[in-house]
Amino acid sequence: MITFLRLAGLGTAAIWLGGTVFFVLGIDTVLGGLEVMRLLGPLHANEVSFVASQRFHLFQVTCASIALVHALGEWLYSGRPFDRRLLFLLLTLLVLGSAGRLYVVPKCRAYNAQSYLGPSRQVLRQPLTPAQRQAAHSLNIWQGIGVVFNVISLAGVAVYLLQQASPNSGGPRLFSKARMRI
């Protein structure tokens, strides 16, 4: 049973890291690129990016929740003391994903609408009024916060994968040590 739990934890961590790398280094950089901005305009390009970010943060929250349930199951089954560093890491990743989904993306959406919608709801290519320029500046700050959250999440998920792959993570090895005699 412990082998199954360890493999499930390793599989979850691998899928989580793969999805995080794909989004942070692939999708997010493409959607934030100049080509997409020029093609769709800033309002629509940002909205597409925010939709992708919300889905990514939901993925983060789901994976962090699965990892927490897995850690709880492994702790209950093995009877070992719970690793507080692992708990802190997983809770931090859960909070980052939740904050991104529930706070950062809605803030960015509000500032995006303030920046690139005119008084009669026409779409603008650039902010015109001082209030719109201030909203665009705030949008850039919140997008930067989102990028920082994503990079921290990427590093945290990589640490989690390394912890799960480590044969000395507290539980028995996935495969027993083979001793070679020469």
N, C-alpha and C positions, 0 to 999 in steps of 0.2 A: 504494500500500500504506500509506503514512504517513497518508493521508486516512482510510482505513478504521480504522487504529489510533486516530487522534484521535477519530473518531466513536464507536468502541467505548468509549473511555475516558470520553467525555462522556456517553454513554448509561448506562454503569455508575454514574458519579457521580450522574446525575440520579435513577436508580432508587434508589440508596442513600440520597440525601438525602430523597427522597419517603417511603420506608419509615421512615426515622428520624424525620422530622417527624410522620408519622402515628402512630407509636408513642409518642414522647415527649410530644407535645401532645394526642393523642387518646386512644389506648388506655390508656396508663399513668395519665392523669388520671381517666378514667372508672372504671377498676378500683380506684383508690385513693380514690374518692369515698365520701361518707357514705351515699349511697343504696345502693350495692352492699354496703357494710359492714353496713348495717341489714338489707338483704334476706337476705344469706347468712350473716351472722355473721362475726366477725373471722377465725376459723380458715379457713373455706372461701373467703372473699373474698381473703384473703392467698394461699391456695394457687392460686386462679385467676390472680391477679396474677403469681405466681412461674412458672406454666406459660407465660404470655404473655412474661414476661421471658426465660425460657430460650430460647424460639423467637426472640425479638428478638436476643438475643446470638448465636445461631447465624447469623441473617441478617447481623449485623455482621461476624462472623468470615468468612463466605462472601464478602461484598462486599469486605472488606479483602484477602482472599486473591486475589480476581479482580483487584483494583486493583494489587496487587503484581506479579502475573503480567503484567498489561498494561504496567506501568511497565518491567518487565524486557524485555518484547518491544519496546517503543518504544526503549529504550536500545540494545538489540542491533541493531535495524534502522537507527537513525539514526546510531549511532557517536558521539553527543555524550557528554560527561561526565554521569554520573548525578547528578541533583539530590539532594543529601543531605538537604535540608529535606523534600522530598517523601518520601524513604525514612523519615525520622524520623516524619513525620506518619502515614504508612500503618502503620508498625510500632506506633506508639502506639495507633492505632485498633484494630489487631489484638490488642494486649495488653489493652486495655480490654474488648473483646468477650469475649476468652478468660477474663479474670479475673472478669467478670460471670457468665459461664456456669459456670465451674468452681469459683469460690470464693464470690462474694457470694450468689448464689441458694441454694446448698446451706446456707450459714450461716443465711440468713433462714429457710429451711424448718425447720432444727433449732430455732431460737429460737421460731418460730411454734408448733411442736408442744409445746415446753416451756411456752409461755405459755398456750395455750388448750385443752390436754387435761388433764383431771383424773386423779386416781390410778387410777380404774377405766376410763380411756380415754373418759370422757364429755366431750362438747364444752362448753366454758365460754364465756360471753359476755364475761367479763373475768377477768383474772388474780386469784387469791385469795390465794395464799401469797406471802411475800416473795421466794422463789426464782422464782416465776412473774412477779412484778412486775419483778424484775431481768432475767429473760429478755425480757419485753416491752420494757423499756428498751433492751436490746441489739438487739432486733429493729428498733426505731425507728432506732437508730444505723446499722445495716447497710442498712436501706431508704434512709436518707439518703445513704449512700455510693453506693448503686445509682443514685439520682437524680443525684448529682454526676457519676458515670460517664456516664450518659445525656446530660446536658447538655454535658459535654466532648465526647462523641462527636458530638452534633449540631453543635457549633461546628466540630469538626475536619472533618466531612463537608462542611459548607458551605464551608470553606476549600479543601478538595480539589476541590469542584465549580467554585469560582471559578478555581482554578489550571488545571483542565482546560478551562474556557471561555475562558481568557485567550489572545488571539492571540500574546502574547509569552512563552509558556511554553517557549521553547527550540526548538520545532520549526517547521516551515512552517505558515503559516496554513491554516485549512480552506478558505477562499475567498480568492483573491488580491485585493489591494487594487485597487479601481476608482478610477482617477484621473479627476477631472472637470475639464475646462478650461472656463473661462468667458471 
